């Protein structure tokens, strides 16, 4: 103890202290972030990885490069994790049909087994977000809390009723009706397209479960007030009153003022 | 008892009990006199004359359904935790106003239906007022002696928008709160006094705890009272002026041709109320409007995608969306004398609406000054027969619609798969070019329709029957019009430009020269109505068209 206090005025003491501080904060940060990211999935068998590698080479490597290291036409997939693959391939966004503002949803091109093999292959390259456990996507959380989280974090792009919305230059946030809990969860942790990543420090797995619960509940509730007109708010309501409402009334006025002659 | 009261004089005694009661009331109130007077009022029949009635009936529906809603609505902004039956909001912190709106929707019997009746009727009310005004404008019904009634109608339009907006904000949900936030932003963008007005209105910093109850008082007391007053004035003037009529045989500025109010027309109008009520009720029963439970309680931080106002405020929202933040390198938001001037909010929010309403209020006088037309008009113009006015109206209409469409720019982008940026750029261009194109196209179309009318009046209707004459020529048979239909085509005025006239000092002043220029612009492109002489010439030329059908080859050759 005495030795340290004697050397505290040493010319290199400040530098040593700085180094120590950097190491501690950096180390802590690394530990904190890998809590979320580094979940090397061990549930995949070696044959899954091998089959996935073949599927990848045949269907994805043209753009994403050999070994998923990326090319001019597509980003590297090293470290995106199984969750990203399951979301992109499972919703049919990948393989992409054409270049455009963003990859659009379409019927899935691979079956479940193939999707799993692809995910196994990409997950084997480097640790990344894994496919969520069933307990966080069961839709049995707190819908009211989920609604508050949804309005604060998601509604500005996806609309308060989850009906979707426009982004810049042809990009858009899709409607969320009919999207599985697993895909919603994966989208939150991987941030596909223009979506930001909502990691576990941002919204806890419990919060994500609540959001999924909320979305599933408003979907199963349906529309208490009758046909929802796309849940698009006043624009579709205005269109409806002008075309259908006023249209029917004009038909009646014509009938009322027509003469029998 | 004096017998000088002539007890022998025949005194009317009704036969039935009901008749005796009616007679008793009538002798004291004089109802039959009123009925005799009003029952004889004549209303011309045309479907386009009924939008004012739709507006009136929507207003009655609004009063009825609104009264029901006041029984259950609490405009307090005090904080509470939702305890009603809609589970996705269970125990969420919200205002009492929002909570009571949710209770109306989910826990009051028939409450959701009444809320939807009220909201659909509100949208229909403003829509029918607007269509009614378009009809009045395009047929020239605002001309003398109805200029002041046009002004009353314009005030009614603004009041109906005010009623709608104050009501839209009451549930204190996220959507309407975002709308109030925009209004707050617009108020604060007014230089110097904006901040003070905002604090005055909201009782402190936005959103405060006062605004909902203040809007509620305006919505259920002041605005409806003013609307009612204006409706009374409006209808009183309709009775004084009598109704306008479309041109037709036997109709002129000195008469009204149509059905008397009683009994047929009154029955039709009374029945029409129930038709309007029925249409609104069907919409309310089967189609959701303003699902406030989707939006959640108001909180100044979240903003939902696809946030729009109800349709009648849409054009202001659209103008705000179209306004760029910078023009070239020039920032529209400026700091002068150490104060922020947010013109990028102030200009789009106030200028287009200001121009629209100023032109709307003053148009009868503008046209009267240009045309020097000081006569009374009770026969309407067919829109084509006033090409320049119709073109001005369409230019304004298109301008409004461009701003209106801009309010839905995000939905246009997502639903037609185009870029939001491109939608905005196109609408910005159309904001300036659209009205010009609309003016030119409308005027040409109106003139072309007039020429077609002239052609039909002179040569009859094309029947589509092709006849081959003995010498091989093919002709199309034209059927002559009957006199009544022809009257519609020829009975209109087409004034020619009015040159500048010297004033009493014998001088043509600058104002008069300007007026003459505008008069030329207004009337220079004109199609003169067919004169009796022309008609005679056209018909005398080849006799009746049936004669043509009789295949008199020689005669048609000379045609």
Interface residues (C-beta under 8 A of the other chain):
Chain A: X101 X143 X144 X147 X148 X151 X152 X155 X156 X157 X158 X159 X160 X161 X163 X164 X165 X166 X167 X168 X169 X170 X172 X173 X214 X217 X218 X221 X223 X224 X225 X226 X227 X228 X229 X231 X232 X233 X234 X235 X236 X237 X238 X240 X241 X242 X244 X245 X246 X248 X249 X250 X252 X253 X254 X256 X257 X259
Chain B: X45 X46 X47 X48 X49 X50 X51 X54 X87 X88 X89 X90 X91 X92 X105 X106 X112 X116 X120 X123 X124 X127 X128 X131 X174 X175 X268 X271 X272 X275 X276 X279 X280 X283 X284 X285 X286 X287 X288 X289 X290 X291 X293 X294 X295 X296 X299 X301 X302 X303 X304 X305 X306 X307 X308 X309 X310 X311 X314 X407 X408 X409 X410 X411 X413 X414 X417 X418 X419 X420 X421 X422
